Amino acid sequence: MDLPYLKIKGRSLLPVIQGGMGIGVSAHSLAGAVAAEGAVGTIASVELRRLHEDLMRPLRRLRDPAASAKANLIALDREIREARRIAGKEGFIAVNVMHAISGYREHVLQAIKSGVNAVVVGAGLPMDLPTLAAEFPKVALIPILSEGRGVQLVLRRWMRQKRLPDAIVIENPQFAGGHLGATRLEDVSNPKYGFANVLPAIRKLFAELGLKADQIPLVAAGGISSVQEMREIFSLGGSGAQLGTPFAVSTEGDAHINFKRVLADATPKDLVTFMSSAGLPARAVLTPWLRRYLGREENLRACASQDHSLCPSQTECLVHCGFKDGNSSSGQFCIEAQLAAAQRGDVQHGLFFRGAGQLPFGQQIRSVRDLVATLLCEAVWTSTENRMPVMAV
Ligand SMILES: Cc1cc2nc3c(=O)[nH]c(=O)nc-3n(C[C@H](O)[C@H](O)[C@H](O)COP(=O)(O)O)c2cc1C
C-alpha cells in the first residue's frame, strides 16, 4: 500500500501533523524541526510570552491583562519567524489557536500576518473562522473536532461563508492529551468516538452535503504512535495522523527536560481525566500538584461563587474560566499558572497534560526525525537532503 501525501493548499506533505501543545510545549524548536522534515509543524499560540524573559520582566510588575495580551502577540510573531528560519522557506508551519482563549481573533490574525501556512483551531467550534480569515485565501484553515455532529455544524456554517476546511483533525477523547472534545467527563471513553465509527460517518456526511468523499482530508488524532496505526487510519479513509505526546517528549520539544521525563515515565495507571477550569474534560499525569488539587476539588467546587471570583494571574487568558468566574461545574485552579510551571520543569507544582497512548520509543527521548521515520518506517528515504521520502509502504 502506498501512503499518499497529505495534500493541503496544493502542497504535498508527509501525512503527519505535530499537534499544537500549550503552554510552550510546541513552540519554534519543535514546529521548526517537524516542518523541516516535510511534515506539518505546529506552534501553540497560547501564552507564548512565558518563553521570553524580556517580555515577562515588565509584566510581573504591571499585572495588566492588556499588556500580557500584547506581549503574547509579540512572542507569537517571534516564534513563527524562528520556526520558519529552522524549517526553511518550504517548511509548512501551522499555528494552533484555542477557540476558548480571550485573544482568539487577535492570535489568528497575528499568525497570518507573521506568515503561517495554516491556522488550526481546537477547544471550541470555530464557526466564524472563514470570515475572520476571508482576506487570506492562501492560508489553510483546519478545525479540530471529535465527531460527526460537530463536523456537520462547522461544515454547514462554513459553506454559507463559501469556504471549506483544508483538512479536519478528528481527535479521539479516549486517547488524546490536554483538553478533550467531549462535553462531560463520563463521555470521554465512549466508543462512539472511535475512528472506525467517526471516519466513515463523516464520509457519509460529506455525501449528504454534496461533497466528494476525498474533498477534505481527515486527520486522526489521539493515541497514534506506530506505522500499523497509521495504516489503520488510511484503511478507514483517513489522510494522515496528528500526534501530540510523542512529539512533546522529542529532543526538539520546547518544554523542560523534566516535563519530557514526567510524560515519558508515566504508566497508564498514572493518568487521570478531570474537569479543567476551561470547562472541558482534560487528561494529564497524576503529579503532586494534581493529586493535591483533586483531593480538595469537591470542597473547592462547593465554595465557588461569583461573588468572590478572581483571576489570580491577572491575565484573563480564557473567555470562560471556572476559577475566575466562580463556576462550580468547571475546575477551580489557574490553568495558566499550572501549565507554565510544568513547561519550566516544576514537577511539584506543574500540570502535565499527556495522551493515554503508548510512546513509540518507550521512555526514550528521541529526535523528531526518528519519530517521523518510525511512523512512516517502511518509507524509502530518497532525497539527498534526507527529507521528503517517497512513501512506498
Ligand atoms: C502537553 C499537551 C498540550 C496540548 N495542548 C493543546 C493545545 O494547546 N491546543 C490543542 O488544540 N490541543 C492541545 N493538545 C492536544 C494535541 O495537540 C493532540 O491533538 C493530542 O494530544 C493527540 O493525542 P496524542 O497525545 O495521543 O498524540 C495538547 C496535548 C498535550 C499532550
Ligand as a Chemical Component Dictionary entry (heavy atoms), coordinates in Angstrom:
data_LIG
# 
_chem_comp.id                   LIG 
_chem_comp.type                 NON-POLYMER 
_chem_comp.pdbx_formal_charge   0 
_chem_comp.three_letter_code    LIG 
# 
loop_
_chem_comp_atom.comp_id 
_chem_comp_atom.atom_id 
_chem_comp_atom.alt_atom_id 
_chem_comp_atom.type_symbol 
_chem_comp_atom.charge 
_chem_comp_atom.model_Cartn_x 
_chem_comp_atom.model_Cartn_y 
_chem_comp_atom.model_Cartn_z 
_chem_comp_atom.pdbx_ordinal 
LIG C1  C1  C 0 1.040  18.668 26.644 1  
LIG C2  C2  C 0 -0.106 18.801 25.681 2  
LIG C3  C3  C 0 -0.627 20.061 25.407 3  
LIG C4  C4  C 0 -1.663 20.204 24.473 4  
LIG N1  N1  N 0 -2.111 21.476 24.179 5  
LIG C5  C5  C 0 -3.018 21.641 23.187 6  
LIG C6  C6  C 0 -3.390 22.970 22.772 7  
LIG O1  O1  O 0 -2.875 23.976 23.278 8  
LIG N2  N2  N 0 -4.320 23.077 21.788 9  
LIG C7  C7  C 0 -4.892 21.982 21.180 10 
LIG O2  O2  O 0 -5.743 22.137 20.291 11 
LIG N3  N3  N 0 -4.541 20.708 21.555 12 
LIG C8  C8  C 0 -3.603 20.524 22.507 13 
LIG N4  N4  N 0 -3.190 19.252 22.842 14 
LIG C9  C9  C 0 -3.671 18.102 22.039 15 
LIG C10 C10 C 0 -2.621 17.676 20.960 16 
LIG O3  O3  O 0 -2.401 18.712 20.035 17 
LIG C11 C11 C 0 -3.004 16.393 20.189 18 
LIG O4  O4  O 0 -4.102 16.603 19.330 19 
LIG C12 C12 C 0 -3.340 15.216 21.070 20 
LIG O5  O5  O 0 -2.509 15.188 22.187 21 
LIG C13 C13 C 0 -3.202 13.936 20.266 22 
LIG O6  O6  O 0 -3.109 12.826 21.071 23 
LIG P1  P1  P 0 -1.720 12.101 21.477 24 
LIG O7  O7  O 0 -1.107 12.964 22.506 25 
LIG O8  O8  O 0 -2.163 10.784 21.964 26 
LIG O9  O9  O 0 -0.882 12.004 20.221 27 
LIG C14 C14 C 0 -2.206 19.073 23.810 28 
LIG C15 C15 C 0 -1.690 17.802 24.132 29 
LIG C16 C16 C 0 -0.650 17.649 25.030 30 
LIG C17 C17 C 0 -0.096 16.278 25.321 31 
# 
loop_
_chem_comp_bond.comp_id 
_chem_comp_bond.atom_id_1 
_chem_comp_bond.atom_id_2 
_chem_comp_bond.value_order 
_chem_comp_bond.pdbx_ordinal 
LIG C1  C2  SING 1  
LIG C2  C3  SING 2  
LIG C2  C16 DOUB 3  
LIG C3  C4  DOUB 4  
LIG C4  N1  SING 5  
LIG C4  C14 SING 6  
LIG N1  C5  DOUB 7  
LIG C5  C6  SING 8  
LIG C5  C8  SING 9  
LIG C6  O1  DOUB 10 
LIG C6  N2  SING 11 
LIG N2  C7  SING 12 
LIG C7  O2  DOUB 13 
LIG C7  N3  SING 14 
LIG N3  C8  DOUB 15 
LIG C8  N4  SING 16 
LIG N4  C9  SING 17 
LIG N4  C14 SING 18 
LIG C9  C10 SING 19 
LIG C10 O3  SING 20 
LIG C10 C11 SING 21 
LIG C11 O4  SING 22 
LIG C11 C12 SING 23 
LIG C12 O5  SING 24 
LIG C12 C13 SING 25 
LIG C13 O6  SING 26 
LIG O6  P1  SING 27 
LIG P1  O7  DOUB 28 
LIG P1  O8  SING 29 
LIG P1  O9  SING 30 
LIG C14 C15 DOUB 31 
LIG C15 C16 SING 32 
LIG C16 C17 SING 33 
# 
